[in-house]
Amino acid sequence: MTSLRVHPATQPLNGCIGLPSDKSISHRALILSALARGRSRLARFSYGEDNVSTLAALRALGVHIEDDAHGTILVDGVGLAGFHQPTTDLDCGNSGTTMRLMCGVLSAQPFHSRMVGDASLSARPMLRVAEPLRLRGAVINGRAHQKKAGDITAPLDIGPLPNGRRLSGLEYVLPIASAQVKSALLLSGLFATGPTVVSEPLLSRDHTERMLQAMGVPLMTMGTTVRLDPPSSAGALLPFDVELPGDISAAAFPLVAAALVEGSAVTTLQTGTNPSRTGIIDILKAHGAGLVVLPQGAVLNEPIGELTVQYGPLRGALVAGEMATRAIDEIPIICALAARARGVTEIADVAELRVKESDRLAQMAKVLAGFGVACEERPDGLIIEGKSEGALRGTRVHSHGDHRIAMTAAVLALVADGPTLIDDAGCIATSFPSFVATFRALGVQIEELP
């Protein structure tokens, strides 16, 4: 178990930094390149553990993937009919995205497969993706959820579809916005006999839709509704060559750190700026942070840019509704922003965070209390009273295996009155393997402890 000791910042954070490839885009690029017919090239792959889980699952399904170990992945796509039955369980590690997206693909196969995960993933609810897939004919069974009656969780046994049967068309309204469930349904729709129409109450991230359109799949969007028509043949998806954008969720940590540490100015390079993911940009602005976005074009329908944040006075803000949905993964680090803002920040409409790698609302309430920040926990959010004057309190934090909790604690530690110890910090490699090196390059003193 790796721990981190993070010392308070003694100088401004300044620099231009690269980022790990966008985790959400990387999952989808791997899966869709495997379903294409021909060789795709994925550059700037960052080897976050979640993405590596998806890569390993595809290899187990018979997809040939070359990896130069320096960030260039070559995927020889097998088309929609080319997967082979795996000879072992598909281990998704801690990656809920791997499990839910691959559910959509595997539900259409004529063979049985089994997906497993670590203890954290094996406690996360999976009926939300299994139920709509079952409505179109999928065979999915899981273990009864220990805390949520009627729900299921991993291990998941999927298929096989009976001989000659295909998934049917589907019209489905998501009860809550979820990019993972929406993407699973769209991926399953590639194999279906009729259209897939998915509506959601708020627009969740749309990476799957953008990538499918770039690959020539007949797909239309209108507001929060998307319709996909099955491709004309099993080899219809076109391979692609892409330099993966930097992850805006990872960018949020050094950018918020710059907003907190006096005199700082940090720029993140080649950062994905997909509008369905830029809630963090709007939230930084709402808190009064000095932020500049320099657009730099697009790759595979995904806009990219340089983001710069400079230190300045912060104020409390309301984070709710559509804005919160577009920043669902960034809510923990937004709590750090709120902790140093003058006044109260209310975070609402994010009950989904209770079933992530940890109960992120409960854990962030504990983390903030440890740093001496007043916080009220609510069923769907938090009320945070910022401490804009004086240092926070150095503390000890347990990540509970959640990478975003660990990284948020490291950022808060920069404005504390003494060192902060973060236990079980190895989970940071899930999404930001270069986190420690990146912050050291900005001048932060971080010690890695066994």
Secondary structure, 3 states (H helix, E strand, C coil): CCEEEECCCCCCCEEEECCCECHHHHHHHHHHHHHCEEEEEEECCCCCHHHHHHHHHHHHCCCEEEECCCCCEEEEEECCCCCCCCCCCEECCCCHHHHHHHHHHHCCCCCCEEEECCCCHHHCCCHHHHHHHHHCCCCEEEEECCCCCCCEEEEEEECCCCCCCCCCCEEEECCCCCHHHHHHHHHHHCCCCCCEEEECCCCCCCHHHHHHHHCCCCEEEECCEEEECCCCCCCCCCCCEEECCECHHHHHHHHHHHHHCCCCEEEEEEEECCHHHCHHHHHHHHCCCEEEEEEEEEECCEEEEEEEEECCCCECCEECHHHHHCCHHHHHHHHHHHHCCECEEEECCCHHHHHCCCCHHHHHHHHHHHCCCEEEEECCEEEEECCCCCCECCCEEECCCCHHHHHHHHHHHHHECCCEEEECHHHHHHCCCCHHHHHHHCCCCEEEEC
